[in-house]
C-alpha cells in the first residue's frame, strides 16, 4: 500500500502526465476470465496461487489476436483443495485472535495456476492489479493492499510468479520442494520457501538406501529441466556411496501418454512409450526413486496402466518399492481417480515435517458447498470428489447423481481428500502465520505506521480524474496527512515491503501445533523431512505411518532415524525387507571383481588369495592380517599366531634333552673309566692329557646342546653358537693333536731322525691352545661387533611367530662353522695319512673313521639347516651336535673301553710289545 502511494505521488508530480490524466478511466476489460478464484476482503491482503486445476491450452497462432482457449476438459486435483482450505483456516485463526494485529483484518485473494505459464503470469498480474483487470500500478476504484503472496506448488510455478513479484518487491513464500534456481536468494531476494533445503532430502534418500543396503535402484523423472537437475544432483551422491543406478526413465509429458492411451489401436506404433512401460517393469529392478512432481506421478500411473493392459495382468501383481520425494501427497486427478492405489502399497516417501493442527478437522466438517461465499473452487471440488452434480451445474450428464451438499468429506478415499492436514497444506498454514507474525512485528515496532494501518486507508477526496483540481487536491491531501504524522515519502518506502522482508528473514515463532517456524539465511525453512510409509486398502483408503525422519538439526549421529519394524512392505515381498542388488553379496573370505561393461555394483565374487582375508560383505579387496595374526581357513578372520620355539615340555625337546643327558652321562662314565685306569698302557699310550681334554670337551658339547632348547633369552643367545664353536674347536684340536702326536712318535723311532725333539706334551698343548684361540678370537670379534640377540620372525611361518636367536652377523656365524670345518678336514687328512701305522699304538684308523662321521654330519647339516624354519631348524643343529659328538665318542673311545673293561688281559705292556 505504501509503495503504491509513493508511486502515485511520483506519477502525479510528473507534468507530462497532466494532459493525459483527464482522459483516464477504468474501462479496461480482460479478454479472458475464469471463475476459479476466491476473494475475501481485508485491510491487508495475502495473495495465493493454488494448483487445483489443469488444462491443455491451444498453441498461439500468430495469424490472429492472441487469446487463451482450452482444448480439453478441466483436469482437477481434488486433494489440492485442502491447500486452499488450510490458508483460509489459518487466516480465520488470525482474524479471530484479538491480541494479534488488533484493528487490522487479513483478507486473501486466491487464483489457480492451471499448471500453465500463461495463466500463471496472468493471475499473478491480477494479484498485482487493483481489480480483475490486469492493470498493475493502477488503482481503479478499488483498493488492494497486497502484502505477500503464497505459491506455488512446484519450482516452475514458483519461478514464473517470482519473476513478476520481485519487480514489485513483494515477498513470496513458496512451498515447492525443489528450489527454482541455483542460488535463488541471490537472484530473488524476496523469495522464501516454507520447505527445508532439498539437500537434506537427497542425503536422506542416500542414507535410506544405505540403511537397507539397496545398491541397485531405478530413477524416474520427467524429461524436463527439473528432471535433469534432479538427476545431476542425486546420481553423483548415489555413486559416492556405492549405489548404482540400474535404470533411468525420463518420462514424456502426460499429454503424450493420454493421447496414446486414447488411441489403443495405434498404441503399438508408440514404440518409445511401450519401451518405457516395459522397462519400468524390469524384474531385476525392485526399487524406484521417483521425483514425485504431480506430472511425474501421473505419468507413472499411465505407464503402469499401459503395461497392465498390454500384458493383461492386474496392477497388484506389480511388485515394486516406490520411494517418493516430498512432492508426493498420494493424490489422483479426476482422470485417475479409479486407479488401483494398491500398486503403491508399502511405498516410502519423504514428506515436509508436519504436525496435526487442532481444530482443522472440525473446520473441514463445517464446509457447506451450498453457501460457498465466493469460493470458486468448492463446488467443482465437490462435484469431482463425490462424482455428482449440483442442480444448477452448467454440465449436464444423464444418470449423474445430484449433489446434496450433505456428503461427508471423511467418506472420501485418501487419494481424493484427507481430513488430516497434509505436508503441503501445513506449509501453507505456516506461511500465512509467518506473514502475519512479520506484519505484527513491523507494525508493533513503528507506532506511526501502526496509526496509518489502524485507520485502514487515507481519506482522499472523491474527485474524478477529469476534474481540474484532481492532481492538486490528491497531492495536497496525501502530503498533509504525511506531514501530520511526521512522515516523508522516503519514510513511507522504508516502512514498506523492505521492512516486511526484513522481519520475515528474522522471524521465529511457535505455531499452534507447537513447531518452531523460522527461515535460514537462504530463505528456506529450518526443519527436516519425515519418512512416511503408505499403507493402502482395497477400498482406496490410505494410512500414512511415520516411520522415520531426516533432521539436520538433530545431534550428530541422530540426523537420520528409521524404525524398520514399523514399515509395511508390499505383499510380493512377503513382509520381508526387499533385496535390491545387482549381484549377490560377496561373503567374508571373498572380494568383488567388477564385471566388464556393467555398472560398478555388478561384480563377481573371488576368493581371497593366501595370506589375505576379508571380514565384511562386498569388500573390494582383501587385506593382510597384522603381523602377529594369520588368516583362518575360511579367510574371514585373523587368529593370533602361536609362538614357535623348541620347548623343554614338548616331545621333541624331551627326546633331545634325554639324548643329550644320556650321551653326557656316557661320556662322564668313559672319563671315569679312563681316570680309574690311567696307569694302564692303553690309556698312557695315546697322551693321557689329550684324552682327558677330548672327553671333557665332548661332555661339554653334549651339554651345550641344552642351550638351544627353551625360549631364547639374551644370555642363551650369546652362549649358543659361541660355546658350540669354541668347545667343538677344542675337541677337534685335541683329535688333531693326538693324530699329529701319533705320527710324530712313529717317525721319531726311525734311526737318525730329528723328529724326537717335537714329540712331547708341549707340542700337543700348543696345537690345542693355538687352534682353540683362533676360534675364540673369531667368537670374540663376533660378540663385539654384531652379537646374537632374541628376535621374533613374523613372516617365515604363516601361522606361527618364530621366537629365535638372530645371529646378528650371519657372516660371522659361517666363519665359526667354516673354521670348525677347516680343523675337521685337516684332522681327517692327517688321520688318513697315519692310518697304516702299527695297531698297538695307532688311533689313526679310529680318528679317520670318527672324522669321516663328523664331516658327513656337518656337511649334511648345512642344507638341512637352511631348508627348515623355527624350532625344527634348532632341532637340526642340536641333532648335528649330538650326532657328531657321539660319533667321535663311539669311534675313538668305545674300542678302548671294551679292552679296558671286557679284555683287560690285552691291556698289558707285553701284549702291546708282542703285537708290535
WOWODA-V809382 format. One record per run of one state. SS is the DSSP state (a for helix, b for strand, c for the rest). FROM is the first residue (numbers start at 0). TO is the last residue. If there is no record, write none. Layout:
ss	from	to
SS	FROM	TO
SS	FROM	TO
This chain:
ss	from	to
c	0	0
a	1	12
c	13	13
a	14	20
c	21	35
b	36	39
c	40	42
b	43	49
c	50	51
b	52	53
c	54	55
b	56	56
c	57	68
b	69	69
c	70	73
b	74	75
c	76	76
a	77	94
c	95	104
b	105	111
c	112	115
a	116	127
c	128	144
b	145	149
c	150	153
a	154	164
c	165	169
b	170	173
c	174	182
a	183	186
c	187	189
b	190	192
c	193	196
a	197	210
c	211	214
b	215	221
c	222	223
a	224	239
c	240	242
b	243	250
c	251	252
a	253	261
c	262	262
a	263	268
c	269	269
a	270	279
c	280	285
b	286	289
c	290	292
a	293	310
c	311	313
a	314	316
c	317	319
b	320	323
c	324	339
a	340	343
c	344	346
b	347	351
c	352	358
a	359	364
c	365	367
a	368	370
c	371	376
a	377	385
c	386	387
b	388	388
c	389	400
b	401	401
c	402	407
a	408	410
c	411	421
a	422	444
c	445	445
a	446	454
c	455	468
a	469	484
c	485	487
a	488	493
c	494	495
a	496	505
c	506	506
b	507	509
c	510	514
b	515	518
c	519	522
b	523	524
c	525	527
b	528	535
c	536	540
b	541	549
c	550	558
b	559	561
c	562	562
a	563	565
c	566	569
a	570	572
c	573	588
b	589	593
c	594	601
b	602	606
c	607	610
b	611	612
c	613	621
b	622	623
c	624	627
b	628	630
c	631	636
b	637	639
c	640	640
b	641	643
c	644	649
a	650	675
c	676	679
a	680	683
c	684	686
a	687	707
c	708	712
a	713	747
c	748	753
a	754	757
c	758	759
a	760	784
c	785	787
b	788	792
c	793	798
b	799	805
c	806	808
a	809	832
c	833	837
a	838	840
c	841	842
a	843	866
c	867	869
a	870	900
c	901	902
a	903	905
c	906	907
a	908	914
c	915	915
